[in-house]
Amino acid sequence: MKRKNLILAAASLCLTAALITSCSPKVYSEANLILPAQPLEAVQVFEPGDNVPDEAIGIGTVAVRDMGFATRCKYDNVVHMAKQRTAETGGNGLLITEHKTPNFWGSSCHQVTGTMLYISENGEISDSLRRAASMKATQVQSETKSKYRINVPSSQDIFGVNAGVSFLNSRIETPWGDYDNRAGFNVTAHYDHLWSRGVGVGALANYNTTSIHGQTLSTFFVGPEVVYGLRFAYRWYFDVGLGAGYGYYNDGEEGHSGFGSNARFSIDYLFNEKVGLSLMMNAQTIHLKKPKGYELKKNEFYGVSHYGIELGLQFYL
């Protein structure tokens, strides 16, 4: 059993994760009334505790959230983004209802939630406008604070099950010759606990099987993981995990135990807040004890490795 290098596969997973997480803060909004757009300079900002004019009505809610290692996310920057969305919606006032400051366990960015306001210039608002808006600014503050919190939970537990095709990345020696890149079947289950910054820990188990001339070759891996997960759009979530633990290989006649490592990357489409469809890419290596006198070629070691693409379900507990 001889293995080709998995460095390129692992590097691809890390590069993909880095590209997704390197982004600007995301603006979320929901309007119950859309008016003609206002100039940005017309939008007044009211901090928590400021007196809001009695004539103000709430026309919607807005939130600026960190999408993971975001840049340009000082307080002035995120308030400016919320003001832009308010002006586009037709508001001329923005009431900040929640301000989350950067912290080690949460986000490295300032994050704000607010109510978009319309304030009549002459102090009068038509009854039809009030009915269309349906909510006063003071009535939507509590709803605004809770509506977007799902994007930055204080902690979350996630359970996923995936299955799919796999390919040996090892040269397997058999009585019929040497084989590599042999297709097989992969099943993976994992459990993660994430904190609000998206970093967490978890555990993963994987079973892989491949058949060569009617002889079944199988591997099993189980071990802890370090995980990073991020909801980067309303219905999209991704996570990446790196793990190490117990590895087992059976060549159809006898079993061999060793040290295993696993790298995975997945993108999920959320059906709702609790269930998502997951596409996972997985790369795994199991190091085994080399027999005495066994000669390895350059850049090889004694063991088994495989990579795969799997589809499954992820549950957000």
WOHUMO-V242255 format. One record per residue. N is the residue number from 1. RES is the residue in one small letter. OMEGA is omega as a letter, one per 30 degrees, with the letter a starting at -180 (* if undefined). Layout:
BEGIN
((N:RES:OMEGA) (N:RES:OMEGA))
END
This chain:
BEGIN
((1:m:a) (2:k:a) (3:r:l) (4:k:a) (5:n:l) (6:l:a) (7:i:a) (8:l:a) (9:a:a) (10:a:l) (11:a:l) (12:s:l) (13:l:a) (14:c:a) (15:l:l) (16:t:l) (17:a:a) (18:a:l) (19:l:a) (20:i:a) (21:t:a) (22:s:a) (23:c:a) (24:s:l) (25:p:a) (26:k:l) (27:v:l) (28:y:l) (29:s:l) (30:e:a) (31:a:l) (32:n:l) (33:l:l) (34:i:a) (35:l:l) (36:p:a) (37:a:l) (38:q:l) (39:p:a) (40:l:a) (41:e:l) (42:a:a) (43:v:l) (44:q:l) (45:v:l) (46:f:l) (47:e:l) (48:p:a) (49:g:l) (50:d:l) (51:n:l) (52:v:l) (53:p:l) (54:d:a) (55:e:a) (56:a:l) (57:i:l) (58:g:l) (59:i:l) (60:g:a) (61:t:a) (62:v:l) (63:a:l) (64:v:a) (65:r:l) (66:d:l) (67:m:l) (68:g:a) (69:f:a) (70:a:l) (71:t:l) (72:r:a) (73:c:l) (74:k:a) (75:y:a) (76:d:a) (77:n:a) (78:v:l) (79:v:l) (80:h:l) (81:m:l) (82:a:l) (83:k:l) (84:q:l) (85:r:l) (86:t:a) (87:a:l) (88:e:a) (89:t:l) (90:g:l) (91:g:l) (92:n:l) (93:g:l) (94:l:l) (95:l:l) (96:i:a) (97:t:l) (98:e:l) (99:h:l) (100:k:a) (101:t:l) (102:p:l) (103:n:a) (104:f:a) (105:w:a) (106:g:a) (107:s:l) (108:s:a) (109:c:l) (110:h:l) (111:q:a) (112:v:l) (113:t:a) (114:g:l) (115:t:l) (116:m:a) (117:l:l) (118:y:a) (119:i:a) (120:s:a) (121:e:a) (122:n:l) (123:g:l) (124:e:l) (125:i:a) (126:s:l) (127:d:a) (128:s:l) (129:l:l) (130:r:a) (131:r:a) (132:a:l) (133:a:l) (134:s:a) (135:m:l) (136:k:a) (137:a:a) (138:t:a) (139:q:a) (140:v:a) (141:q:a) (142:s:l) (143:e:a) (144:t:a) (145:k:a) (146:s:a) (147:k:a) (148:y:a) (149:r:l) (150:i:a) (151:n:a) (152:v:a) (153:p:l) (154:s:l) (155:s:a) (156:q:l) (157:d:a) (158:i:l) (159:f:a) (160:g:l) (161:v:a) (162:n:l) (163:a:l) (164:g:a) (165:v:l) (166:s:a) (167:f:l) (168:l:l) (169:n:a) (170:s:l) (171:r:a) (172:i:l) (173:e:l) (174:t:l) (175:p:a) (176:w:a) (177:g:l) (178:d:a) (179:y:l) (180:d:a) (181:n:l) (182:r:a) (183:a:l) (184:g:a) (185:f:a) (186:n:l) (187:v:a) (188:t:l) (189:a:a) (190:h:l) (191:y:a) (192:d:l) (193:h:a) (194:l:l) (195:w:a) (196:s:l) (197:r:l) (198:g:l) (199:v:l) (200:g:l) (201:v:a) (202:g:l) (203:a:a) (204:l:l) (205:a:a) (206:n:l) (207:y:a) (208:n:l) (209:t:l) (210:t:a) (211:s:l) (212:i:a) (213:h:l) (214:g:l) (215:q:a) (216:t:l) (217:l:a) (218:s:l) (219:t:l) (220:f:l) (221:f:l) (222:v:a) (223:g:l) (224:p:a) (225:e:l) (226:v:a) (227:v:l) (228:y:a) (229:g:a) (230:l:l) (231:r:a) (232:f:l) (233:a:a) (234:y:a) (235:r:a) (236:w:a) (237:y:l) (238:f:l) (239:d:l) (240:v:a) (241:g:l) (242:l:a) (243:g:l) (244:a:a) (245:g:a) (246:y:l) (247:g:a) (248:y:l) (249:y:l) (250:n:a) (251:d:a) (252:g:l) (253:e:l) (254:e:a) (255:g:a) (256:h:l) (257:s:l) (258:g:a) (259:f:a) (260:g:l) (261:s:a) (262:n:l) (263:a:a) (264:r:l) (265:f:a) (266:s:l) (267:i:a) (268:d:l) (269:y:a) (270:l:l) (271:f:l) (272:n:a) (273:e:a) (274:k:a) (275:v:l) (276:g:l) (277:l:a) (278:s:l) (279:l:a) (280:m:l) (281:m:a) (282:n:l) (283:a:a) (284:q:l) (285:t:l) (286:i:l) (287:h:a) (288:l:a) (289:k:a) (290:k:l) (291:p:l) (292:k:l) (293:g:a) (294:y:a) (295:e:l) (296:l:l) (297:k:a) (298:k:l) (299:n:l) (300:e:l) (301:f:a) (302:y:a) (303:g:a) (304:v:l) (305:s:l) (306:h:l) (307:y:a) (308:g:l) (309:i:a) (310:e:l) (311:l:a) (312:g:a) (313:l:l) (314:q:a) (315:f:a) (316:y:a) (317:l:*))
END
